[in-house]
Amino acid sequence: MAEAHEAVAFSFTVGQEGFYVDVSYDVFKALFYAAYRSWKLRCCRTLNSFYNSLYPGHPLRGIACCGIVAGLYFKGHDPSYQAIDWLESNLFRRYLEPRNGKVLACLVVGSGVYVVLIQLRQYILKKLFSYHGWMYQEHGKDAGIMPKIWSGLVKLCVGRNPSLFSCQNFLPSLPV
C-alpha cells in the first residue's frame, strides 16, 4: 500500500479550515524527466531518418555545395548557366531586395545541385546492389575482374561510415 500512496502526485482536500493541496515534487520531477527523454529520443529518431534519407551525402556537404555555388556566382562565374538570374528576376524580385534575392537563388540552385548529386549516387548504388554476379563465383578460386570492380565501386559510392539502416532506401526490391 505504501507504493500506491507514493504514486499519488497531487491530492486536494477541502475542510473546514479551507483548501489543502499536497503536491509531490518527486513525482512531477520524474514525469518531467520521462517526457524529456521521450522528446529527446523522438528528436534523435527524426534526425537519424533525415540523415538516412540523405545518406550518401551529409548536410554539411550540402551547405558547402550551396556556399561554393554562391561564392562562384558572387566572384563573377555563373555555375548555374543563368538559372540564378532567372530565379532572382522571376520569383524573388517582387518580395525581396535584389541582393537577398540573389543569395536565396544561389541557395536554391546549390540545394538543387546537391539533391541531384545525392539522387544520382543513390541510383548508382541501387543498380550496384542489384548485381548478382558475385554469387556465381566458385569457392576457393580467386575472384574474377567483374566482382572486384563491383566491390570497388560499392566501396567508393557507399562512403566511409555507413549507419545500420543508411542503405535501406536504395536496396533493390526482391521478388515475392
Contact map, one row per residue, 1 for C-alpha under 8 A:
11111000000000000000000000000000000000000000000000000000000000000000000000000000000000000000000000000000000000000000000000000000000000000000000000000000000000000000000000000000
11111100000000000000000000000000000000000000000000000000000000000000000000000000000000000000000000000000000000000000000000000000000000000000000000000000000000000000000000000000
11111110000000000000000000000000000000000000000000000000000000000000000000000000000000000000000000000000000000000000000000000000000000000000000000000000000000000000000000000000
11111111000000000000000000000000000000000000000000000000000000000000000000000000000000000000000000000000000000000000000000000000000000000000000000000000000000000000000000000000
11111111000000000000000000000000000000000000000000000000000000000000000000000000000000000000000000000000000000000000000000000000000000000000000000000000000000000000000000000000
01111111100000000000000000000000000000000000000000000000000000000000000000000000000000000000000000000000000000000000000000000000000000000000000000000000000000000000000000000000
00111111100000000000000000100000000000000000000000000000000000000000000000000000000000000000000000000000000000000000000000000000000000000000000000000000000000000000000000000000
00011111111000000000000100100000000000000000000000000000000000000000000000000000000000000000000000000000000000000000000000000000000000000000000000000000000000000000000000000000
00000111111000000000001110110000000000000000000000000000000000000000000000000000000000000000000000000000000000000000000000000000000000000000000000000000000000000000000000000000
00000001111100000000111100000000000000000000000000000000000000000000000000000000000000000000000000000000000000000000000000000000000000000000000000000000000000000000000000000000
00000001111110000000111000000000000000000000000000000000000000000000000000000000000000000000000000000000000000000000000000000000000000000000000000000000000000000000000000000000
00000000011111000011110000000000000000000000000000000000000000000000000000000000000000000000000000000000000000000000000000000000000000000000000000000000000000000000000000000000
00000000001111100011100000000000000000000000000000000000000000000000000000000000000000000000000000000000000000000000000000000000000000000000000000000000000000000000000000000000
00000000000111111111000000000000000000000000000000000000000000000000000000000000000000000000000000000000000000000000000000000000000000000000000000000000000000000000000000000000
00000000000011111111000000000000000000000000000000000000000000000000000000000000000000000000000000000000000000000000000000000000000000000000000000000000000000000000000000000000
00000000000001111100000000000000000000000000000000000000000000000000000000000000000000000000000000000000000000000000000000000000000000000000000000000000000000000000000000000000
00000000000001111110000000000000000000000000000000000000000000000000000000000000000000000000000000000000000000000000000000000000000000000000000000000000000000000000000000000000
00000000000001111111000000000000000000000000000000000000000000000000000000000000000000000000000000000000000000000000000000000000000000000000000000000000000000000000000000000000
00000000000111101111100000000000000000000000000000000000000000000000000000000000000000000000000000000000000000000000000000000000000000000000000000000000000000000000000000000000
00000000000111100111110000000000000000000000000000000000000000000000000000000000000000000000000000000000000000000000000000000000000000000000000000000000000000000000000000000000
00000000011110000011111000000000000000000000000000000000000000000000000000000000000000000000000000000000000000000000000000000000000000000000000000000000000000000000000000000000
00000000011100000001111100000000000000000000000000000000000000000000000000000000000000000000000000000000000000000000000000000000000000000000000000000000000000000000000000000000
00000000111000000000111110000000000000000000000000000000000000000000000000000000000000000000000000000000000000000000000000000000000000000000000000000000000000000000000000000000
00000001110000000000011111110000000000000000000000000000000000000000000000000000000000000000000000000000000000000000000000000000000000000000000000000000000000000000000000000000
00000000100000000000001111111000000000000000000000000000000000000000000000000000000000000000000000000000000000000000000000000000000000000000000000000000000000000000000000000000
00000000000000000000000111111100000000000000000000000000000000000000000000000000000000000000000000000000000000000000000000000000000000000000000000000000000000000000000000000000
00000011100000000000000111111110000000000000000000000000000000000000000000000000000000000000000000000000000000000000000000000000000000000000000000000000000000000000000000000000
00000000100000000000000111111111000000000000000000000000000000000000000000000000000000000000000000000000000000000000000000000000000000000000000000000000000000000000000000000000
00000000000000000000000011111111100000000000000000000000000000000000000000000000000000000000000000000000000000000000000000000000000000000000000000000000000000000000000000000000
00000000000000000000000001111111110000000000000000000000000000000000000000000000000000000000000000000000000000000000000000000000000000000000000000000000000000000000000000000000
00000000000000000000000000111111111000000000000000000000000000000000000000000000000000000000000000000000000000000000000000000000000000000000000000000000000000000000000000000000
00000000000000000000000000011111111100000000000000000000000000000000000000000000000000000000000000000000000000000000000000000000000000000000000000000000000000000000000000000000
00000000000000000000000000001111111110000000000000000000000000000000000000000000000000000000000000000000000000000000000000000000000000000000000000000000000000000000000000000000
00000000000000000000000000000111111111000000000000000000000000000000000000000000000000000000000000000000000000000000000000000000000000000000000000000000000000000000000000000000
00000000000000000000000000000011111111100000000000000000000000000000000000000000000000000000000000000000000000000000000000000000000000000000000000000000000000000000000000000000
00000000000000000000000000000001111111110000000000000000000000000000000000000000000000000000000000000000000000000000000000000000000000000000000000000000000000000000000000000000
00000000000000000000000000000000111111111000000000000000000000000000000000000000000000000000000000000000000000000000000000000000000000000000000000000000000000000000000000000000
00000000000000000000000000000000011111111100000000000000000000000000000000000000000000000000000000000000000000000000000000000000000000000000000000000000000000000000000000000000
00000000000000000000000000000000001111111110000000000000000000000000000000000000000000000000000000000000000000000000000000000000000000000000000000000000000000000000000000000000
00000000000000000000000000000000000111111111000000000000000000000000000000000000000000000000000000000000000000000000000000000000000000000000000000000000000000000000000000000000
00000000000000000000000000000000000011111111100000000000000000000000000000000000000000000000000000000000000000000000000000000000000000000000000000000000000000000000000000000000
00000000000000000000000000000000000001111111110000000000000000000000000000000000000000000000000000000000000000000000000000000000000000000000000000000000000000000000000000000000
00000000000000000000000000000000000000111111111000000000000000000000000000000000000000000000000000000000000000000000000000000000000000000000000000000000000000000000000000000000
00000000000000000000000000000000000000011111111100000000000000000000000000000000000000000000000000000000000000000000000000000000000000000000000000000000000000000000000000000000
00000000000000000000000000000000000000001111111110000000000000000000000000000000000000000000000000000000000000000000000000000000000000000000000000000000000000000000000000000000
00000000000000000000000000000000000000000111111111000000000000000000000000000000000000000000000000000000000000000000000000000000000000000000000000000000000000000000000000000000
00000000000000000000000000000000000000000011111111100000000000000000000000000000000000000000000000000000000000000000000000000000000000000000000000000000000000000000000000000000
00000000000000000000000000000000000000000001111111110000000000000000000000000000000000000000000000000000000000000000000000000000000000000000000000000000000000000000000000000000
00000000000000000000000000000000000000000000111111111000000000000000000000000000000000000000000000000000000000000000000000000000000000000000000000000000000000000000000000000000
00000000000000000000000000000000000000000000011111111100000000000000000000000000000000000000000000000000000000000000000000000000000000000000000000000000000000000000000000000000
00000000000000000000000000000000000000000000001111111110011000000000000000000000000000000000000000000000000000000000000000000000000000000000000000000000000000000000010000000000
00000000000000000000000000000000000000000000000111111110000000000000000000000000000000000000000000000000000000000000000000000000000000000000000000000000000000000000111010000000
00000000000000000000000000000000000000000000000011111110000000000000000000000000000000000000000000000000000000000000000000000000000000000000000000000000000000000000010010000000
00000000000000000000000000000000000000000000000001111111111000000000000000000000000000000000000000000000000000000000010000000000000000000000000000000000000000000000000000000000
00000000000000000000000000000000000000000000000000111111110000000000000000000000000000000000000000000000000000000000010000000000000000000000000000000000000000000100011000000000
00000000000000000000000000000000000000000000000000000111110000000000000000000000000000000000000000000000000000000000010011000000000000000000000000000000000011100000000000000000
00000000000000000000000000000000000000000000000000000111111011000000000000000000000000000000000000000000000000000000010000000000000000000000000000000000000000000000000000000000
00000000000000000000000000000000000000000000000000100111111111000000000000000000000000000000000000000000000000000000000000000000000000000000000000000000000000000000000000000000
00000000000000000000000000000000000000000000000000100100111111100000000000000000000000000000000000000000000000000000000000000000000000000000000000000000000000000000000000000000
00000000000000000000000000000000000000000000000000000000011111110000000000000000000000000000000000000000000000000000000000000000000000000000000000000000000000000000000000000000
00000000000000000000000000000000000000000000000000000000111111111000000000000000000000000000000000000000000000000000000000000000000000000000000000000000000000000000000000000000
00000000000000000000000000000000000000000000000000000000111111111100000000000000000000000000000000000000000001100100000000000000000000000000000000000000000000000000000000000000
00000000000000000000000000000000000000000000000000000000001111111110000000000000000000000000000000000000000000000000000000000000000000000000000000000000000000000000000000000000
00000000000000000000000000000000000000000000000000000000000111111111000000000000000000000000000000000000000000000000000000000000000000000000000000000000000000000000000000000000
00000000000000000000000000000000000000000000000000000000000011111111100000000000000000000000000000000000000001101100000000000000000000000000000000000000000000000000000000000000
00000000000000000000000000000000000000000000000000000000000001111111110000000000000000000000000000000000011111100100000000000000000000000000000000000000000000000000000000000000
00000000000000000000000000000000000000000000000000000000000000111111111000000000000000000000000000000000001001000000000000000000000000000000000000000000000000000000000000000000
00000000000000000000000000000000000000000000000000000000000000011111111100000000000000000000000000000000000001000000000000000000000000000000000000000000000000000000000000000000
00000000000000000000000000000000000000000000000000000000000000001111111110000010000000000000000000000000011011000000000000000000000000000000000000000000000000000000000000000000
00000000000000000000000000000000000000000000000000000000000000000111111111000000000000000000000000000010011001000000000000000000000000000000000000000000000000000000000000000000
00000000000000000000000000000000000000000000000000000000000000000011111111100000000000000000000000000000000000000000000000000000000000000000000000000000000000000000000000000000
00000000000000000000000000000000000000000000000000000000000000000001111111111110000000000000000000000000000000000000000000000000000000000000000000000000000000000000000000000000
00000000000000000000000000000000000000000000000000000000000000000000111111111110000000000000000000000000010000000000000000000000000000000000000000000000000000000000000000000000
00000000000000000000000000000000000000000000000000000000000000000000011111111000000000000000000000000000000000000000000000000000000000000000000000000000000000000000000000000000
00000000000000000000000000000000000000000000000000000000000000000000001111111000000000000000000000000000000000000000000000000000000000000000000000000000000000000000000000000000
00000000000000000000000000000000000000000000000000000000000000000000000111111100000000000000000000000000000000000000000000000000000000000000000000000000000000000000000000000000
00000000000000000000000000000000000000000000000000000000000000000000000111111110000000000000000000000000000000000000000000000000000000000000000000000000000000000000000000000000
00000000000000000000000000000000000000000000000000000000000000000000000110011111110000000000000000000000000000000000000000000000000000000000000000000000000000000000000000000000
00000000000000000000000000000000000000000000000000000000000000000000100110001111100000000000000000000000000000000000000000000000000000000000000000000000000000000000000000000000
00000000000000000000000000000000000000000000000000000000000000000000000000000111111100000000000000000000000010000000000000000000000000000000000000000000000000000000000000000000
00000000000000000000000000000000000000000000000000000000000000000000000000000111111100000000000000000000000000000000000000000000000000000000000000000000000000000000000000000000
00000000000000000000000000000000000000000000000000000000000000000000000000000101111111000000000000000000000000000000000000000000000000000000000000000000000000000000000000000000
00000000000000000000000000000000000000000000000000000000000000000000000000000001111111100000000000000000000010000000000000000000000000000000000000000000000000000000000000000000
00000000000000000000000000000000000000000000000000000000000000000000000000000001111111110000000000000100110010000000000000000000000000000000000000000000000000000000000000000000
00000000000000000000000000000000000000000000000000000000000000000000000000000000011111111000000000000100100000000000000000000000000000000000000000000000000000000000000000000000
00000000000000000000000000000000000000000000000000000000000000000000000000000000011111111110000000000000000000000000000000000000000000000000000000000000000000000000000000000000
00000000000000000000000000000000000000000000000000000000000000000000000000000000001111111111000000000000100000000000000000000000000000000000000000000000000000000000000000000000
00000000000000000000000000000000000000000000000000000000000000000000000000000000000111111111100001001101100000000000000000000000000000000000000000000000000000000000000000000000
00000000000000000000000000000000000000000000000000000000000000000000000000000000000011111111100000000000000000000000000000000000000000000000000000000000000000000000000000000000
00000000000000000000000000000000000000000000000000000000000000000000000000000000000001111111100000000000000000000000000000000000000000000000000000000000000000000000000000000000
00000000000000000000000000000000000000000000000000000000000000000000000000000000000001111111110000000000000000000000000000000000000000000000000000000000000000000000000000000000
00000000000000000000000000000000000000000000000000000000000000000000000000000000000000111111111100001001100000000000000000000000000000000000000000000000000000000000000000000000
00000000000000000000000000000000000000000000000000000000000000000000000000000000000000011111111111001000000000000000000000000000000000000000000000000000000000000000000000000000
00000000000000000000000000000000000000000000000000000000000000000000000000000000000000000011111100000000000000000000000000000000000000000000000000000000000000000000000000000000
00000000000000000000000000000000000000000000000000000000000000000000000000000000000000000001111110000000000000000000000000000000000000000000000000000000000000000000000000000000
00000000000000000000000000000000000000000000000000000000000000000000000000000000000000000001111111011000000000000000000000000000000000000000000000000000000000000000000000000000
00000000000000000000000000000000000000000000000000000000000000000000000000000000000000000000101111111000000000000000000000000000000000000000000000000000000000000000000000000000
00000000000000000000000000000000000000000000000000000000000000000000000000000000000000010000100111111100000000000000000000000000000000000000000000000000000000000000000000000000
00000000000000000000000000000000000000000000000000000000000000000000000000000000000000000000000011111110000000000000000000000000000000000000000000000000000000000000000000000000
00000000000000000000000000000000000000000000000000000000000000000000000000000000000000000000000111111111000000000000000000000000000000000000000000000000000000000000000000000000
00000000000000000000000000000000000000000000000000000000000000000000000000000000000000010001100111111111100000000000000000000000000000000000000000000000000000000000000000000000
00000000000000000000000000000000000000000000000000000000000000000000000000000000000110010000000001111111110000000000000000000000000000000000000000000000000000000000000000000000
00000000000000000000000000000000000000000000000000000000000000000000010000000000000000000000000000111111111000000000000000000000000000000000000000000000000000000000000000000000
00000000000000000000000000000000000000000000000000000000000000000000000000000000000000010001000000011111111100000000000000000000000000000000000000000000000000000000000000000000
00000000000000000000000000000000000000000000000000000000000000000000000000000000000110110001000000001111111110000000000000000000000000000000000000000000000000000000000000000000
00000000000000000000000000000000000000000000000000000000000000000100110010000000000100000000000000000111111111000000000000000000000000000000000000000000000000000000000000000000
00000000000000000000000000000000000000000000000000000000000000000110110000000000000000000000000000000011111111100000000000000000000000000000000000000000000000000000000000000000
00000000000000000000000000000000000000000000000000000000000000000100000000000000000000000000000000000001111111110000000000000000000000000000000000000000000000000000000000000000
00000000000000000000000000000000000000000000000000000000000000000100100000000001001100000000000000000000111111111000000000000000000000000000000000000000000000000000000000000000
00000000000000000000000000000000000000000000000000000000000001001111110000000000000000000000000000000000011111111100000000000000000000000000000000000000000000000000000000000000
00000000000000000000000000000000000000000000000000000000000001001100000000000000000000000000000000000000001111111110000000000000000000000000000000000000000000000000000000000000
00000000000000000000000000000000000000000000000000000000000000000000000000000000000000000000000000000000000111111111000000000000000000000000000000000000000000000000000000000000
00000000000000000000000000000000000000000000000000000000000000001000000000000000000000000000000000000000000011111111100000000000000000000000000000000000000000000000000000000000
00000000000000000000000000000000000000000000000000000000000001001100000000000000000000000000000000000000000001111111110000000000000000000000000000000000000000000000000000000000
00000000000000000000000000000000000000000000000000000000000000000000000000000000000000000000000000000000000000111111111000000000000000000000000000000000000000000000000000000000
00000000000000000000000000000000000000000000000000000000000000000000000000000000000000000000000000000000000000011111111100000000000000000000000000000000000000000000000000000000
00000000000000000000000000000000000000000000000000000000000000000000000000000000000000000000000000000000000000001111111110000000000000000000000000000000000000000000000000000000
00000000000000000000000000000000000000000000000000000111100000000000000000000000000000000000000000000000000000000111111111000000000000000000000000000000000000000000000000000000
00000000000000000000000000000000000000000000000000000000000000000000000000000000000000000000000000000000000000000011111111100000000000000000000000000000000000000000000000000000
00000000000000000000000000000000000000000000000000000000000000000000000000000000000000000000000000000000000000000001111111110000000000000000000000000000000000000000000000000000
00000000000000000000000000000000000000000000000000000001000000000000000000000000000000000000000000000000000000000000111111111000000000000000000000000000000010000000000000000000
00000000000000000000000000000000000000000000000000000001000000000000000000000000000000000000000000000000000000000000011111111100000000000000000000000000000000000000000001000000
00000000000000000000000000000000000000000000000000000000000000000000000000000000000000000000000000000000000000000000001111111110000000000000000000000000000000000000000001000000
00000000000000000000000000000000000000000000000000000000000000000000000000000000000000000000000000000000000000000000000111111111000000000000000000000000000010000000000000000000
00000000000000000000000000000000000000000000000000000000000000000000000000000000000000000000000000000000000000000000000011111111100000000000000000000000010011000000000001000000
00000000000000000000000000000000000000000000000000000000000000000000000000000000000000000000000000000000000000000000000001111111110000000000000000000000000000000000000001110000
00000000000000000000000000000000000000000000000000000000000000000000000000000000000000000000000000000000000000000000000000111111111000000000000000000000000000000000000000010000
00000000000000000000000000000000000000000000000000000000000000000000000000000000000000000000000000000000000000000000000000011111111000000000000000000100110000000000000000000000
00000000000000000000000000000000000000000000000000000000000000000000000000000000000000000000000000000000000000000000000000001111111100000000000000000000010000000000000000110000
00000000000000000000000000000000000000000000000000000000000000000000000000000000000000000000000000000000000000000000000000000111111100000000000000000000000000000000000000110000
00000000000000000000000000000000000000000000000000000000000000000000000000000000000000000000000000000000000000000000000000000011111111000000000000000000000000000000000000000000
00000000000000000000000000000000000000000000000000000000000000000000000000000000000000000000000000000000000000000000000000000000111111110000000000000000000000000000000000000000
00000000000000000000000000000000000000000000000000000000000000000000000000000000000000000000000000000000000000000000000000000000001111111000000001100000000000000000000000000000
00000000000000000000000000000000000000000000000000000000000000000000000000000000000000000000000000000000000000000000000000000000001111111000000000100000000000000000000000000000
00000000000000000000000000000000000000000000000000000000000000000000000000000000000000000000000000000000000000000000000000000000000111111000000000000000000000000000000000000000
00000000000000000000000000000000000000000000000000000000000000000000000000000000000000000000000000000000000000000000000000000000000111111100000000000000000000000000000000000000
00000000000000000000000000000000000000000000000000000000000000000000000000000000000000000000000000000000000000000000000000000000000011111110101100000000000000000000000000000000
00000000000000000000000000000000000000000000000000000000000000000000000000000000000000000000000000000000000000000000000000000000000000011111100000000000000000000000000000000000
00000000000000000000000000000000000000000000000000000000000000000000000000000000000000000000000000000000000000000000000000000000000000001111100000000000000000000000000000000000
00000000000000000000000000000000000000000000000000000000000000000000000000000000000000000000000000000000000000000000000000000000000000000111110000000000000000000000000000000000
00000000000000000000000000000000000000000000000000000000000000000000000000000000000000000000000000000000000000000000000000000000000000001111111000000000000000000000000000000000
00000000000000000000000000000000000000000000000000000000000000000000000000000000000000000000000000000000000000000000000000000000000000000001111100000000000000000000000000000000
00000000000000000000000000000000000000000000000000000000000000000000000000000000000000000000000000000000000000000000000000000000000000001000111110110000000000000000000000000000
00000000000000000000000000000000000000000000000000000000000000000000000000000000000000000000000000000000000000000000000000000000000000001000011111110000000000000000000000000000
00000000000000000000000000000000000000000000000000000000000000000000000000000000000000000000000000000000000000000000000000000000000000000000001111111000000000000000000000000000
00000000000000000000000000000000000000000000000000000000000000000000000000000000000000000000000000000000000000000000000000000000000010000000000111111100000000000000000000000000
00000000000000000000000000000000000000000000000000000000000000000000000000000000000000000000000000000000000000000000000000000000000011000000001111111110000000000000000000000000
00000000000000000000000000000000000000000000000000000000000000000000000000000000000000000000000000000000000000000000000000000000000000000000001111111111000000000000000000000000
00000000000000000000000000000000000000000000000000000000000000000000000000000000000000000000000000000000000000000000000000000000000000000000000011111111100000000000000000000000
00000000000000000000000000000000000000000000000000000000000000000000000000000000000000000000000000000000000000000000000000000001000000000000000001111111110000000000000000000000
00000000000000000000000000000000000000000000000000000000000000000000000000000000000000000000000000000000000000000000000000000000000000000000000000111111111000000000000000000000
00000000000000000000000000000000000000000000000000000000000000000000000000000000000000000000000000000000000000000000000000000000000000000000000000011111111100000000000000000000
00000000000000000000000000000000000000000000000000000000000000000000000000000000000000000000000000000000000000000000000000000001000000000000000000001111111110000000000000000000
00000000000000000000000000000000000000000000000000000000000000000000000000000000000000000000000000000000000000000000000000001001100000000000000000000111111111000000000000000000
00000000000000000000000000000000000000000000000000000000000000000000000000000000000000000000000000000000000000000000000000000000000000000000000000000011111111110000000000000000
00000000000000000000000000000000000000000000000000000000000000000000000000000000000000000000000000000000000000000000000000000000000000000000000000000001111111100000000000000000
00000000000000000000000000000000000000000000000000000001000000000000000000000000000000000000000000000000000000000000000010011000000000000000000000000000111111100000000000000000
00000000000000000000000000000000000000000000000000000001000000000000000000000000000000000000000000000000000000000000000000001000000000000000000000000000011111110100000000000000
00000000000000000000000000000000000000000000000000000001000000000000000000000000000000000000000000000000000000000000000000000000000000000000000000000000001111111100000000000000
00000000000000000000000000000000000000000000000000000000000000000000000000000000000000000000000000000000000000000000000000000000000000000000000000000000001001111100000000000000
00000000000000000000000000000000000000000000000000000000000000000000000000000000000000000000000000000000000000000000000000000000000000000000000000000000000000111110000000000000
00000000000000000000000000000000000000000000000000000010000000000000000000000000000000000000000000000000000000000000000000000000000000000000000000000000000001111111011000000000
00000000000000000000000000000000000000000000000000000000000000000000000000000000000000000000000000000000000000000000000000000000000000000000000000000000000000001111111000000000
00000000000000000000000000000000000000000000000000000000000000000000000000000000000000000000000000000000000000000000000000000000000000000000000000000000000000000111111000000000
00000000000000000000000000000000000000000000000000010000000000000000000000000000000000000000000000000000000000000000000000000000000000000000000000000000000000000011111100000000
00000000000000000000000000000000000000000000000000111010000000000000000000000000000000000000000000000000000000000000000000000000000000000000000000000000000000000111111110000000
00000000000000000000000000000000000000000000000000010010000000000000000000000000000000000000000000000000000000000000000000000000000000000000000000000000000000000111111111100000
00000000000000000000000000000000000000000000000000000000000000000000000000000000000000000000000000000000000000000000000000000000000000000000000000000000000000000000111111100000
00000000000000000000000000000000000000000000000000011000000000000000000000000000000000000000000000000000000000000000000000000000000000000000000000000000000000000000011111100000
00000000000000000000000000000000000000000000000000000000000000000000000000000000000000000000000000000000000000000000000001101100000000000000000000000000000000000000001111110000
00000000000000000000000000000000000000000000000000000000000000000000000000000000000000000000000000000000000000000000000000000100110000000000000000000000000000000000001111111000
00000000000000000000000000000000000000000000000000000000000000000000000000000000000000000000000000000000000000000000000000000110110000000000000000000000000000000000000001111100
00000000000000000000000000000000000000000000000000000000000000000000000000000000000000000000000000000000000000000000000000000000000000000000000000000000000000000000000000111110
00000000000000000000000000000000000000000000000000000000000000000000000000000000000000000000000000000000000000000000000000000000000000000000000000000000000000000000000000011111
00000000000000000000000000000000000000000000000000000000000000000000000000000000000000000000000000000000000000000000000000000000000000000000000000000000000000000000000000001111
00000000000000000000000000000000000000000000000000000000000000000000000000000000000000000000000000000000000000000000000000000000000000000000000000000000000000000000000000000111
